[in-house]
Amino acid sequence: MQNFSKESLNITEEKLNKFKQLFPEVFSEGKVDFERLKLQ
């Protein structure tokens, strides 16, 4: 039997942070500004 950490991984938050590192200019007020993203 495997032991798992009691802390859950937040995959969505992790991916969003990576996206924010790659495209910081498309974020506005902590959220993705899809109009700015379309211009990229």
Number of C-alpha atoms within 10 A of each C-alpha: 3 4 5 7 7 6 6 7 9 8 9 9 10 11 11 13 13 12 14 16 10 10 13 13 13 19 15 11 6 9 10 17 13 12 9 12 12 8 7 9
